[in-house]
Amino acid sequence: MTLPTPFQDDAESAAIGHMTIENGRDRIVLYGNLEITRDKAGLTLARQTVDFVTRIVGILSADPNLPEKILPPDKPKTVPNPFA
């Protein structure tokens, strides 16, 4: 399985087990369940998770202009219902 390049785009998503990874240019969101069992399948999931997080840490560590904190995304704007 090929996981996305961290912080590359705002549209890519992937999964490790039942954990979803949503890629973004300024944040990565992980959600769902990741059950790592004590077997070869669990080892594969654990390695994929560690590899992906290691890539995230590498990208963040290499950025000399990394801000202290980014602002949360803008709240969605309410628009009138065009069908009402």
ROTORLO-684872 format. One record per atom (N, C-alpha, C): residue number from 1; residue in one letter; x, y, z. Coordinates in Angstrom, 3 decimals. Layout:
BEGIN
TORLUM|NUM|A|X|Y|Z
...
//
This chain:
BEGIN
TORLUM|1|M|0.828|-1.171|0.000
TORLUM|1|M|0.000|0.000|0.000
TORLUM|1|M|0.881|1.246|0.000
TORLUM|2|T|0.516|2.211|-0.816
TORLUM|2|T|1.256|3.464|-0.872
TORLUM|2|T|0.490|4.518|-0.089
TORLUM|3|L|1.150|5.087|0.893
TORLUM|3|L|0.538|6.148|1.681
TORLUM|3|L|0.908|7.490|1.067
TORLUM|4|P|0.095|8.513|1.291
TORLUM|4|P|0.381|9.815|0.682
TORLUM|4|P|1.653|10.439|1.237
TORLUM|5|T|2.223|11.334|0.449
TORLUM|5|T|3.342|12.127|0.943
TORLUM|5|T|2.763|13.173|1.889
TORLUM|6|P|3.205|13.189|3.145
TORLUM|6|P|2.622|14.123|4.112
TORLUM|6|P|2.714|15.574|3.656
TORLUM|7|F|1.633|16.305|3.865
TORLUM|7|F|1.530|17.742|3.597
TORLUM|7|F|1.633|18.099|2.118
TORLUM|8|Q|1.447|17.132|1.220
TORLUM|8|Q|1.622|17.409|-0.206
TORLUM|8|Q|0.397|18.059|-0.837
TORLUM|9|D|-0.790|17.641|-0.459
TORLUM|9|D|-1.981|18.210|-1.071
TORLUM|9|D|-3.150|18.167|-0.092
TORLUM|10|D|-4.256|18.769|-0.505
TORLUM|10|D|-5.435|18.849|0.357
TORLUM|10|D|-6.535|17.863|-0.031
TORLUM|11|A|-6.248|16.924|-0.895
TORLUM|11|A|-7.318|16.072|-1.395
TORLUM|11|A|-7.085|14.581|-1.179
TORLUM|12|E|-5.903|14.184|-0.793
TORLUM|12|E|-5.562|12.770|-0.736
TORLUM|12|E|-5.911|12.167|0.620
TORLUM|13|S|-6.425|10.952|0.589
TORLUM|13|S|-6.646|10.215|1.823
TORLUM|13|S|-6.263|8.761|1.593
TORLUM|14|A|-5.987|8.081|2.686
TORLUM|14|A|-5.583|6.675|2.633
TORLUM|14|A|-5.998|6.041|3.953
TORLUM|15|A|-5.699|4.763|4.095
TORLUM|15|A|-6.051|4.075|5.333
TORLUM|15|A|-4.950|3.099|5.721
TORLUM|16|I|-4.787|2.953|7.019
TORLUM|16|I|-3.971|1.883|7.596
TORLUM|16|I|-4.956|1.121|8.474
TORLUM|17|G|-5.260|-0.090|8.090
TORLUM|17|G|-6.312|-0.822|8.789
TORLUM|17|G|-7.610|-0.048|8.644
TORLUM|18|H|-8.256|0.242|9.775
TORLUM|18|H|-9.488|1.028|9.761
TORLUM|18|H|-9.237|2.457|10.229
TORLUM|19|M|-7.974|2.893|10.193
TORLUM|19|M|-7.632|4.268|10.543
TORLUM|19|M|-7.473|5.055|9.242
TORLUM|20|T|-8.218|6.135|9.130
TORLUM|20|T|-8.170|6.971|7.940
TORLUM|20|T|-7.143|8.076|8.129
TORLUM|21|I|-6.413|8.353|7.062
TORLUM|21|I|-5.439|9.439|7.030
TORLUM|21|I|-5.939|10.443|6.008
TORLUM|22|E|-6.216|11.664|6.435
TORLUM|22|E|-6.575|12.732|5.515
TORLUM|22|E|-5.395|13.677|5.427
TORLUM|23|N|-4.846|13.779|4.251
TORLUM|23|N|-3.674|14.607|4.012
TORLUM|23|N|-4.108|16.044|3.763
TORLUM|24|G|-3.293|16.977|4.176
TORLUM|24|G|-3.537|18.388|3.917
TORLUM|24|G|-2.222|19.125|3.838
TORLUM|25|R|-2.260|20.318|3.296
TORLUM|25|R|-1.020|21.103|3.182
TORLUM|25|R|-0.569|21.656|4.540
TORLUM|26|D|-1.526|21.893|5.444
TORLUM|26|D|-1.132|22.443|6.740
TORLUM|26|D|-1.485|21.556|7.924
TORLUM|27|R|-2.125|20.392|7.667
TORLUM|27|R|-2.420|19.464|8.755
TORLUM|27|R|-2.749|18.099|8.183
TORLUM|28|I|-2.506|17.088|8.997
TORLUM|28|I|-2.857|15.714|8.664
TORLUM|28|I|-3.791|15.237|9.759
TORLUM|29|V|-4.894|14.626|9.368
TORLUM|29|V|-5.882|14.162|10.327
TORLUM|29|V|-5.917|12.638|10.288
TORLUM|30|L|-5.789|12.020|11.457
TORLUM|30|L|-5.887|10.570|11.604
TORLUM|30|L|-7.116|10.271|12.449
TORLUM|31|Y|-7.973|9.384|11.971
TORLUM|31|Y|-9.134|9.012|12.777
TORLUM|31|Y|-9.579|7.600|12.422
TORLUM|32|G|-10.350|7.021|13.305
TORLUM|32|G|-10.840|5.658|13.109
TORLUM|32|G|-10.209|4.726|14.127
TORLUM|33|N|-10.193|3.447|13.796
TORLUM|33|N|-9.634|2.430|14.683
TORLUM|33|N|-8.448|1.758|14.026
TORLUM|34|L|-7.428|1.556|14.807
TORLUM|34|L|-6.269|0.808|14.347
TORLUM|34|L|-6.022|-0.283|15.383
TORLUM|35|E|-6.338|-1.505|15.033
TORLUM|35|E|-6.142|-2.631|15.933
TORLUM|35|E|-4.883|-3.375|15.493
TORLUM|36|I|-3.866|-3.287|16.330
TORLUM|36|I|-2.600|-3.946|16.032
TORLUM|36|I|-2.555|-5.236|16.844
TORLUM|37|T|-2.679|-6.324|16.141
TORLUM|37|T|-2.689|-7.643|16.782
TORLUM|37|T|-1.272|-8.193|16.877
TORLUM|38|R|-1.083|-9.145|17.766
TORLUM|38|R|0.246|-9.733|17.964
TORLUM|38|R|0.428|-10.882|16.965
TORLUM|39|D|0.549|-10.497|15.703
TORLUM|39|D|0.765|-11.447|14.622
TORLUM|39|D|1.413|-10.705|13.451
TORLUM|40|K|1.602|-11.380|12.335
TORLUM|40|K|2.268|-10.752|11.190
TORLUM|40|K|1.436|-9.622|10.602
TORLUM|41|A|0.120|-9.794|10.609
TORLUM|41|A|-0.746|-8.718|10.115
TORLUM|41|A|-0.605|-7.479|10.998
TORLUM|42|G|-0.563|-7.675|12.311
TORLUM|42|G|-0.376|-6.559|13.230
TORLUM|42|G|0.977|-5.891|13.046
TORLUM|43|L|1.995|-6.696|12.809
TORLUM|43|L|3.331|-6.148|12.562
TORLUM|43|L|3.329|-5.274|11.312
TORLUM|44|T|2.651|-5.716|10.278
TORLUM|44|T|2.566|-4.927|9.047
TORLUM|44|T|1.891|-3.586|9.312
TORLUM|45|L|0.770|-3.603|10.034
TORLUM|45|L|0.073|-2.354|10.358
TORLUM|45|L|0.944|-1.438|11.219
TORLUM|46|A|1.632|-2.009|12.187
TORLUM|46|A|2.503|-1.209|13.058
TORLUM|46|A|3.627|-0.568|12.251
TORLUM|47|R|4.218|-1.318|11.356
TORLUM|47|R|5.302|-0.765|10.521
TORLUM|47|R|4.795|0.346|9.610
TORLUM|48|Q|3.624|0.163|9.010
TORLUM|48|Q|3.068|1.200|8.148
TORLUM|48|Q|2.815|2.481|8.942
TORLUM|49|T|2.306|2.327|10.156
TORLUM|49|T|2.029|3.485|10.997
TORLUM|49|T|3.313|4.205|11.380
TORLUM|50|V|4.299|3.450|11.828
TORLUM|50|V|5.586|4.048|12.220
TORLUM|50|V|6.243|4.723|11.026
TORLUM|51|D|6.227|4.073|9.872
TORLUM|51|D|6.849|4.657|8.677
TORLUM|51|D|6.181|5.982|8.309
TORLUM|52|F|4.853|6.018|8.354
TORLUM|52|F|4.149|7.244|7.993
TORLUM|52|F|4.437|8.360|8.993
TORLUM|53|V|4.368|8.057|10.277
TORLUM|53|V|4.630|9.078|11.296
TORLUM|53|V|6.087|9.544|11.224
TORLUM|54|T|7.007|8.643|10.924
TORLUM|54|T|8.418|9.024|10.766
TORLUM|54|T|8.581|9.999|9.606
TORLUM|55|R|7.846|9.772|8.520
TORLUM|55|R|7.892|10.705|7.394
TORLUM|55|R|7.355|12.072|7.789
TORLUM|56|I|6.279|12.098|8.576
TORLUM|56|I|5.730|13.373|9.055
TORLUM|56|I|6.765|14.110|9.894
TORLUM|57|V|7.379|13.406|10.839
TORLUM|57|V|8.383|14.029|11.721
TORLUM|57|V|9.558|14.552|10.902
TORLUM|58|G|9.991|13.804|9.897
TORLUM|58|G|11.105|14.240|9.051
TORLUM|58|G|10.790|15.525|8.313
TORLUM|59|I|9.583|15.613|7.755
TORLUM|59|I|9.190|16.823|7.021
TORLUM|59|I|9.097|18.010|7.968
TORLUM|60|L|8.475|17.818|9.125
TORLUM|60|L|8.355|18.915|10.089
TORLUM|60|L|9.720|19.345|10.617
TORLUM|61|S|10.588|18.398|10.900
TORLUM|61|S|11.917|18.706|11.442
TORLUM|61|S|12.785|19.444|10.439
TORLUM|62|A|12.588|19.195|9.157
TORLUM|62|A|13.426|19.797|8.120
TORLUM|62|A|12.963|21.200|7.717
TORLUM|63|D|11.821|21.645|8.218
TORLUM|63|D|11.283|22.947|7.831
TORLUM|63|D|11.843|24.039|8.733
TORLUM|64|P|12.742|24.890|8.198
TORLUM|64|P|13.331|25.936|9.041
TORLUM|64|P|12.342|27.044|9.385
TORLUM|65|N|11.238|27.136|8.668
TORLUM|65|N|10.251|28.188|8.903
TORLUM|65|N|8.995|27.654|9.586
TORLUM|66|L|9.126|26.563|10.312
TORLUM|66|L|7.981|25.949|10.973
TORLUM|66|L|7.433|26.908|12.032
TORLUM|67|P|6.156|27.288|11.924
TORLUM|67|P|5.597|28.217|12.914
TORLUM|67|P|5.366|27.520|14.251
TORLUM|68|E|5.211|28.325|15.297
TORLUM|68|E|4.895|27.783|16.616
TORLUM|68|E|3.559|27.062|16.588
TORLUM|69|K|2.580|27.668|15.912
TORLUM|69|K|1.235|27.091|15.835
TORLUM|69|K|0.511|27.716|14.654
TORLUM|70|I|-0.235|26.892|13.916
TORLUM|70|I|-1.046|27.446|12.832
TORLUM|70|I|-2.447|27.706|13.351
TORLUM|71|L|-3.147|28.611|12.695
TORLUM|71|L|-4.508|28.923|13.080
TORLUM|71|L|-5.428|27.785|12.659
TORLUM|72|P|-6.517|27.585|13.413
TORLUM|72|P|-7.474|26.553|12.994
TORLUM|72|P|-8.116|26.970|11.674
TORLUM|73|P|-8.674|26.013|10.939
TORLUM|73|P|-9.305|26.374|9.670
TORLUM|73|P|-10.499|27.292|9.907
TORLUM|74|D|-10.824|28.100|8.898
TORLUM|74|D|-11.977|28.992|8.996
TORLUM|74|D|-13.250|28.173|9.148
TORLUM|75|K|-14.170|28.712|9.920
TORLUM|75|K|-15.465|28.055|10.074
TORLUM|75|K|-16.228|28.207|8.760
TORLUM|76|P|-17.012|27.189|8.397
TORLUM|76|P|-17.802|27.318|7.164
TORLUM|76|P|-18.788|28.465|7.266
TORLUM|77|K|-19.040|29.119|6.140
TORLUM|77|K|-19.977|30.236|6.119
TORLUM|77|K|-21.365|29.694|5.778
TORLUM|78|T|-22.368|30.269|6.429
TORLUM|78|T|-23.737|29.900|6.151
TORLUM|78|T|-24.236|30.713|4.964
TORLUM|79|V|-24.860|30.037|4.025
TORLUM|79|V|-25.430|30.720|2.867
TORLUM|79|V|-26.928|30.421|2.812
TORLUM|80|P|-27.700|31.323|2.230
TORLUM|80|P|-29.141|31.055|2.130
TORLUM|80|P|-29.395|29.842|1.241
TORLUM|81|N|-30.434|29.099|1.590
TORLUM|81|N|-30.804|27.923|0.823
TORLUM|81|N|-31.407|28.398|-0.516
TORLUM|82|P|-30.779|28.042|-1.640
TORLUM|82|P|-31.298|28.522|-2.934
TORLUM|82|P|-32.595|27.834|-3.334
TORLUM|83|F|-32.987|26.777|-2.644
TORLUM|83|F|-34.189|26.024|-2.979
TORLUM|83|F|-35.362|26.372|-2.078
TORLUM|84|A|-35.144|27.275|-1.107
TORLUM|84|A|-36.221|27.613|-0.166
TORLUM|84|A|-37.140|28.678|-0.729
//
